[in-house]
Amino acid sequence: MTPVQAQAVESRPVPVTASDKYALKSVGAGGLYVSVEVETAGSGQAMLRARTAAATLEDLGSWEKFTLHTDDKGWSITLRSEANGNYVTTERSYTGSHQNLLRARGTTSGDWEKLQLEKQTDGTYALKAATNDGYKYVTAEVQDPGTDAGLLRARGDTVGSWQKFQLVYLGEENASDAGGRPAPASPAPAADFRVMSWNVCANHNSACGNHRVEGTALGDQITARMGTTAEAQQYRAVFLQEMCESQAKPIEARLEAKTGTGWSVRFAPIKYTVDKSSVKAARTCDNAGSSGSGWTDRGSYGIGLAVPDSNVWYHSYDLPSPQNKTIDGTWVRMEQRTAICAVLPAQALQFCTAHFSAGLPTDDADGSKRREQAAELQKIVRSYTMPGYRTVYGGDLNSIPPDSASPDTPNDLMTSAYAADTECDEGLSSARPRDGRSTKPLTGRSIKIDYLFGPPTGTVVSCDVTADAGQSDHYPVKARFRF
């Protein structure tokens, strides 16, 4: 047995808020579900086998559950096991009947973890993996004996029943299990609190100092922006954009150390529609570290909402987003944007944040999807919300205010938000009341695209935008509200 074959599988904490969950149901194995054999020893540890019968989806456990991720914008996916938190790897160095065996043992996502999805005419999927002999279809080896029966390995040249799988949707990870929003306190108590929104630029932008930063260092930057301990204790929400999934728990810990109280960081991934499929996979953050020091997986890329741990309900929403299409002869894959909300029922407070599409030529150049995203965000904070909640919402909405002096267009995307609510920085200029200080520095100029809105029945006690991006490429927006 080679050292590669004997490689141990590292078990790591599985995030609570990873992405949508799926199960793989093998057609060739008579409808058995694929399981990760966590307790198998040796070179077969955490191998994938089609061997689980389930009368209902509720009968499936963590061994049968996966999340979908992509680090190439949807050209391929990686499967992440809920059982041990690892990525499924094609074992190219194996020989014999285990050649190209699939095992959940990857702690980062690389070439050996990439699988292509091919939707079949009957609605099933074939999975294709790169091997030393070219691309091969993943096969459920239903004829293998004993504990190898139904094992998955990439060895098929064509698609038959052994190469077909149903991709069964099991639900979303980034939602509580409490159903709809609980009723708020009635009557709603008085509240005086602070909120901050900051695009921390901790994902793929190598020009940002946070490009490969890990959670504790990012948490220190966030808490430093919250001011003194007394000021930090007044915060009830922090909206974060362009953060990584693995940063959530360390940010929680830094918030708790700063304030002396409990916090929860809810995370929702930004996704891509996977080529040759109708499913979406969570975009993967660039790894932390370096080739010299080694790489550390940071999970999915997305948005975060930090709230006190007294919150009992949270939910994410897929926003209408541009669809993949050919632009100037090139197939362009578009980010599928998201929003997330959480509530504090005892205080009758709701907080929602989003990150809208960018106005790039290869994203949402004319603003049509951002206009839909703005309308959907209004539904989320109004028609989807139980009466009695006071909602503060915002984030990086990638749109300039209606009264902005900037030549950027369109400038009407936030009109409905200004009509319904109060933005913390509005009214600074009588000539341009629906405007505010710039939050995004650009070459030779800067613009406002980050917002904090509260209901008009409340009071904006203060709003602060300090022109200091730190290791990000946005300025944080901080507000104090009184209800």
N, C-alpha and C positions, 0 to 999 in steps of 0.2 A: 504494500500500500504506500503510495507516495505521500509526502507531507501535505500536499494540497488535498488529497482525498481524506486525510485524517483530520482536517481542519475542524476545530470545535466551533459550535454555533454559539455566538454570544447572545444572551438574552438581555434585552434592555427595556426600560419602562415604555409602555405603549401609551401614546398621547390619548387623552380623552376626546380631543376635538380634532381629529385628523382630517377626515373627509367622508364622502359617501361610502357606505359599506356594501360589498358585493360578496356573493358566493358563486363558486364554479360548479356547475352540474354537468357531469359527463354523460354524453349521449351514448357512447360506445359501452360504458360500464352500466348501462341500464338505468340511468338516472341517479346514480350515486353521487354524492357531493365530494368535492376534493377537500381533503384534510391535511393539515400540517402535522407530521408525526414528531411532535416535540419531544416525546419521551423515548424515541428510538435512539439507540446508542451508535457510536462509531460514525462511519462515513455516510450512513443513512439518516443521521439525526436531522430532524426537521424537513425530511423529504416530503414531497407532495404526492398523495395517493387518493384515487377515487375509490372511497370505501365506506362513506357514511350514508346511511339511509335515514331520512327524516320525513315524518308525516306532515309536519308544518314547519315553516321557517323559524318558529319559536324554539324548535327542537335543536337548532344549530347552535354550536358553541363557538368560542373564540378560535378554535382550531380550524373552523370552516369559514372564517370571515377574513376578508381582505379589503384594503383600500387601494385606489388607483392613483398613481402619480406619474408625472412626466417631467423630464429635464430637458426636453427638446421641443417644447411647445406642441406636443401632441403627435409628433411623428411616430413615437413609440410610447409604451407605458412601462412602469414597473409595478409589480404587485407587492404590497406590504402586508405581512401577516399580523393579524390582531393578536395571535397567540404569543408571539415573542417580540414583535416590533421590528422584525428584520425584513429586508427586501428579498424577494425570490430570485435565486441565482441559477443560471445554467452551468452545470459543472463540466466544462469543456475538457478538463484533464482526466476525467474518469474514463475507464475502459470497460469493455465487455457489456454485460446487460445493464450496467448503470451509466454507460456513456451518455453524457449530456442530461443527466438526472437533474430535476428541478428541486432545489432545497431553499428554505427560507433561512438564509444565513448571512446575507449581505448587510453590512452596517453602513454602507454608503451605496449610492446608485451609480453604476458605471456600465460599460458595454455588456458585461456578463448578466446584468440585471434587466436589459431591455427586451421587451416583447412587442411585436406588432400584432394588432388586432385586424382580422379580416372578417367582416360580416358576411354570412352566407345567405343564400336566397331563402332558406327556411327560417331565418331569424337567429340562428345560432352563430357562434363565433369560432374561428380557428385562431390559434395563437402561434406566432412564428418567432423563432429565436435564432440569433446568430451563433453558429458553431464553427469549429475548425474546418468543417467541410462545406461551409456556406450556410444559407438560411434553411432551417428545417422546421416542419410543423410539430407542435407539441402533441404527443400521443399518450393516451391512457393505456398502459400495457395490461389489458384485461386477462391475458393468457398467462401472465407470470405467476409463479406459485407462492404460497404462504404469505409472508409479510411484504413481499414485493408485488402482490396482486394489485393492479390498478395504478402502479407508480407512474408518475408523469416524467417523460423525457422527450427531448427534441430530436426526432429522428425520421419524421415522415416527409416524403417528397410530394405527396398529394393529400387531398382532404377526403377522408372517409368518416365513418361514424366514430372511429377511435380518436379522430382529430377534432371532433366537434364538441363544443361546450356551450351550455346556456349561461349567460352572465346574469345572475339573479340579483336584482336590486333589493337590499335589505333595509335601507333607510339612511338617514344622515347622522353623522357623528356630532355635528356642530349645532345641536339642539338639546334642550333639557327633555326629560321624559314626563314632564308635568302637564302635557297637553297645552291648551290655550293659556293666555296670560291670566294669572290669578287676579282676583278683584283687588283694587287698590284700597288703602285705608280710607275710611269715610267717617267724618269729614277729613279731607287732606290736611295734614299738619303743616305748620309753617316750616320753611326750609331756607337756609342760607348756606350756600356751598360753592365750591369751585370745580371747574371742568377744564381740561386741556386737550387739544388735538395737535398731533405732530406726525407728519410723514417722516419716519426715521431713516429712510433710504438704506435699509439693511439687507437688500436682496441681491440684485444682479449688477448694479451700477458701480463699476470699478473706480469711478471718479469720486465716490463717496467714501469717507473714512469708516463708515459702518458696513462696508461691502461684505466683509467676512467676520464681522464681530459676533461674539457669542452673548448669551443672554444676560449674564451678570454685569458685564461691561455696559451693555445697552441699558439695563435697569438703573445703573448708576447715573447715566446721562439723563434718563427720564426723571429720576427723583431729584437730581440737582436742579432741574428746571421748575420744580414744584415749590422752591423757596425754603423757608425755615420749617422746622418740625411743626410748629403751630399752624403755619399756612398749609403744609402738606396734609395735616389732619382734617382740613376743611374740604378736601377733594372727595367727590363722589363718583367721578368717572374720568378716565383717560382714554382718548381715542387714538389708536395707533394705526398707521398705514405703512405698507412695505416692510413688514416684520416677518420673522420666520417662526414656524411652529415650535421649534425647540426652545425658543426664547421665552415662551409664555411663563413657565414655572419659575425660572430665575428672576424674571421681572416681578412676578408675584412676591418672591422672597425679598427683593429689594424694596418694594412698596411697603411690605409689612415691617421691615427693619426701620424704614424711615418714619412710619406713622405709628407703629406700635399696635396696629389693628390688623384684622384679617382682610385679605383681598383675593379676588378671583380674576384671572385673565382668560376671557373667552376668545377663541380664535376661529376664523373662517377662511378657508383657502380660496384663492383665485384659481380658476381652472382653464383648461383648453379642451375643445372638442377634439377627440382623437381621430386621426385619419382612418378612413375606411370603416367608420363605426358611427353609432349614434349616442355614444356615452362621452362623459367628460372626466378628465383626470386632473387632480390637483397639481399645480405647477410646483416644482421642487426648487428650494432655495439653493444658491451656490453654497458649496461646503465651506466650513470654517477651516482655518489652518493653511497649509501649503504643501507642495509636493515634497519638500525637504523634511518638514516636521510631521507630515501625515495629515490626512483629511478627517474632518469631523462632520457628520451629517447634521443639517439643521432643519430637516423636515420640509414641510410645504411652505409656500410663500402666500401671504395674504394680509388680512387686517385683524387687529385685536381690539378688544374692549375690556378695559380693566375697571372693575366695580367692586365695592365692598362685598365680602363673602356672605353677606346676608341676602344677596340676590338668590331667588329660587326659580327663576325662569329666564331662559335666553333662547334665541332662535336666529338662524341666518337665512338670507334670502338671495337667490340667484337673480341678479338684475338683467334686464334685456341688454344684450351686448352685440357688437358686430359679429357676423358669422365669417368663417374662413372662406376666402375667395381668391381668385387670381387677379393680381394687380400688375399691369404692365408686363404680363407674361410670367409672373412669379407667383407661386402658390403662397399666400400669406395666412398664417394662423393668428387668430385674434384672441386676446385675453377675455375670458368670461368673468365679469365683475360681480362683486357681492356686497351685501350689507349685513349688519348684525345688530340685534337689539338685546337689551337686558332690562329687567325691572327690579325695583326695590319697593315691594307692595306696602310695607309699613310706613314708607315716606311718600307713597303715591308718586314715585318718580320713575320715568322711563328714559333710557339713553340709547341712542341709535347712531351708528357711524357707517360710512361707506367710502369707497374709493371708486370714483367714476372713471370711465374710459378717457384716454388721453386724446388730444386733438391732433394726432399725427397723421400724415398721409396714409400710413398703413394701419390706422386704427379707426378713428371716428372724425375724419377731417371736417365734415360739414356739421357736426354736432347733433345729428339726428338721433343717435342712440343715447347721447348724454341727455337730450331732451326727454326721452323715454325714461331714463334712469331717474331724472329729477322728479318726474310724475310718479314713478313707482315708489320713490322714497316718501313722497307726500302720502301715498296710500298706506304705507307701512306705519307712519307715525300718526295717522288719523283713522282711516276706515278699518284698518286691521287692529286698532288699539281699543281696549275697553275704556268706556268713559270714566273720567276721574283721574287719569294719569296726567301729570305735567311732564312734557317731553322736551329734552334737550338733544339736539341732533346736529350732525355736521361731519367734517372730515375733509379729505382732499377730494374736492368735487370737480377739479380740472375745468373750471369755468370762471370767467371773470364776472364781476358784479354788473348789474344793469347800468349803473351810472359811471362805470369805469372810464377813465380818459385814455385807456390803452386802445391801440388800433386793432387788437385781437378780436376775432369774431368766432362764433356768435356771442352776444352779450346779454341775451334774454333768457338763458337757461334757468337762472335762479329767480326769475320774476315772481313765480308763484310762492316761493319760500319767503321772499321779502314781503309779499302781500299778506301772508298768513301769520308770520312770526317776526321776531326781532333778532337781527344778527348782532352779535356783541359789539362789533366795531362800526355799525352804521350810524349815520348822523354826524360824523366828524366834520363834514363840509355841508353847508347849507346849499351850495350849488350842486353837489353830487351826494345826496344823503344816502343812496343805496350803493355805497362804496366803502372802502376801508383801507387800512395800511397793507402794503404788499407783504406777501408771505412766501413768494417764490422768486429768488434772485435768478436772473438770466444774464447773458452776456450783454452788457450795455444798458440794461433796464431791469425792472422787476414788476411782478403783477400779483394780484390777490386771487388765489384759487382755493384757499383753506378757510373753513367757516365753522362758526358755532351759533346755532339758532336756538332761541328759547321762546316760550309762548308770550304773547303780548300782555297777558295778565300778570306777568312777573316783572322784575326790575333787573336790569343789568347794572350791578354795582360798579364793576370795573371790567376793562378789557385790555389785555396787554399783548402786543406783538413786538418783541424785541428783535431787531435786525441782526440776529446772530444764529446762523444755522448749525454751528458746532460741526459735528462730523456728518451731518445730513446735508440735504440740498433744499430744505424748507425751513422756514422759521416756525416755531411752535406758536399756537394761538391759545391764550389762557383767559378765562373769564370767571367772574364771580356773579352768581345769580341769587336773587332773593325772591322767594315766593311766599 
